Amino acid sequence: MYKHILASVVLAGSGLMTGISSAFAGAWTLEKEESGISAYTQFSEELGYNRVKLEMVVDAPVESLVSINTDAGNLNQWMESFDQVEVVTQNTWYDYILYVTYDFPFPYQDRDSLSRTLVYKKDDGSVVVKFLLEDEGKPQTDDYIRMDYIDGAWEFTQLNDQQTKVVYTSLVSPGGEGPKWVINAFSLDVPFTSFQNLREQLKTYQPRSISLDEVPMESDLNFN
């Protein structure tokens, strides 16, 4: 239980994608390859935590994957460790502020995160669901320690009429005190399980009515 919950913070999936290249410089190391899922780590010298990357191919279109990843009310059904999930501000279906809480085992205090979800398209045709650290929208309370660094994104690339490649990356500093080696040692456990859950849920998931034509291009956005 201890290692399972600590590793779960990796799936918070929010963050700042710009100005962090020095934080995770280095090669990816393949740590696990099982059931069609490849999992990698990359150590961040700056933060002292592992950045993780998972890849798989699923039998689902990009639209379904974007839908399930932006369906906030359903996230805790397949994303391991998510407890409470709340949309704080809904600008559009592809741009909103999300609040998530996570259970940590005794004696460590529970964590929470506040992030902006933003969906955009790349020039190569892939679609990214990106999570940006947000400072305002939900005040901190004594019940939770706010995560102080989260960088994550889902990228979906259509391979053919039936299959999509899924790539997930994340780097997290959960804030507060806690042994970094424990989080690093088990940093792939929960995202790996979530990948398995996602693949299963897609078999019965009914996508919401969304249009990727509404999603902005990456070149039109400013992440600074």
N, C-alpha and C positions, 0 to 999 in steps of 0.2 A: 504494500500500500504506500509506504514511504517513498520508494523510488518511483512508483507509478505516478503519484501526484506531483512530485517535484519536477519530473520530466515533462509534465503536462503544460507547463508555462510556455514551452516552445511553440505551441499552437495558438498563442495569443494573436500572432499574425498582424501586428500593427507596426508602424515605424517610419523612419526617415531613410529614404533610399539614396539621398544625395549626401556628398561629403563624408562617406564612410568607407571609402575604398581601402584606407589604411587599416581599418578595423578588422578586415577579414582577408588580408592579402595572403596568398598561399594556395597550394593545390588542394583539390577535393580528395578526400580519402574514402574509398568505398568500404563501408562498414557492414552492410547487410544486403543480401539479394535473395529474395524469397517471394514466391507467389506472384511473380511478375512485377514486384516492387523493388526498386534500387534505392538504397539510402546511403547518403554521404555525410561526412562532417568536414568542417574547415575551422581551425582554431583561430579565435580572435585574440591577438596579443594585447590589444587595447582594453578589451572588456574582460578577458579571462574566461569567456564562455565559448562553447562550440556553436558555430553557425551550421545549420542542417539543410540538406537538400534531398528531396524525395522525388522520384519519377515513376510513372507508370502509364500504360495505355489502357483506356477504358472504351467500352462499347456504348458510347453516348455522344451526341453532338455538342458543340461548344455552348450552344444556347442553354442546354440542360445543366451543364456544369456551372455556367455563370448564374443561372437561376438558383440552384441549390446553395451556392456560396454566398448569395446576397439575400437569401431567405432567412432573416435573422431569427424568426420564431422557431425555426427548425434546426438551427445550428447545434444546439446541445443534444440533439438526437443522434448525431453521428460524430461530432468533434469531441473526442475523449477529454474529460476533465472540465468542460465548460459547465458552470453552474447556472447563474442568472445571466440572461442576455437581454439587453434593453436598447431599443433605438431611441437615442436622446433627441436627435434632430434629423428630420428626413427632408433633405433638399430635393432629391429625385431618387428613383429606385437604384440608381448607380452612383449616388453621392450622398452619404449620410454619416452621422456620428453614432458610434456603437459603444456601449458600456458592457463590460463582461466581468464577472467575478469568478474566482477559482478557489477551491478548497486546498489548504495546505495542512499537513499533519502536525499535531502537537509535537514539539513546543513552538512551531513556527506559525506566525500570523498569516491569515488568509490574504490573498492578493486580489487586486482589481486592475483593470486597464480601461483607458478611454482612447478611442481611436476613430479616425475618419476612414471610411471605406470608399474607394474611388475606382471605378472601372474605366479602362481605356483600351483603345486598339493600337497595335503597332503596325508599322509599314509592311511587315511581312505577313500580315493577316491574323496573327495571334491576338488573343484577348487577355488582358491582365486584370486581376482583381487585387488591388494594392491596398495596404493598410498603413495609414499615416498616423503617427503619434499626435494626439490632440491634448492641449493643455486646459481647455475650457469646455464646459458643458455639464460637468458633474463634479460637485465639490468632494474633496477627500474627507473621509471620516476616520474615526479611531478604530473602526471595525476591520479596515483593510489597509494594507501597504500598497501604494500605487507603483506599478511597474515603471521603472525609470528609463528603459531603452527597449524598444521593440521595433524590429524591421522585418517585414514579411510580405510575400506576394505569392499569388497563384497565377500561373500562366498556362493557357489552353491553346493548343495548336491542332487544328483539324488535319488529320492524316488522309482520310478518305470519307466516303459517305457514312461509314459505320463507326469509325474510331477517332479518338482524340488523344493526343499526348498531354499529360498533366505533369507540371513541374511546380513543386512547392519549395520555397526557401524561407528561412527564418533565423533571426539572431535576436536573443532576448537577454536582458538583464532584469531579473525579477525584483530588484530593490531590496532594501532591508539587509538583514544578516542571514547567512546560510552558507553551507559548504559548497563552493563552486565545483569541486571534484565530483560531488554526488550528482548534481545537475548534469554535468558533462558526461558522466559515466552512463547515464540512462536517458540522454537527450533525444534518442531516436524512438524510444518505446511508444510514447503516446502518439506522435505523428504517424508512426507506422500503423498502429491500430486504427487511427482515424482514416488512413488511406483505405484500409480494408473495409471499414464501415461505410465509407463513401461509395465504394464500388458496389457494395451490397444494396445500399439505399437507392442508388440510381436505377436498380432493376424495377422498382415499384414507384419511384418518385414521379409525381405529376408536375412538370415545370409550370411556373407562373407565366403569364402572358407578358413577355418583355421583348423589346426590339433593340438589337445591337446596332441598328442604324442611328439610334439616339446617342450612342456612346461616343465621347470625344476621341480624337486621335492623340497619341502621345506627344506629337510635335506641337499640339495646341495647349499643352499644359505647362505650368511652371511649378516645380517642386521646391524651389528655393524659399 
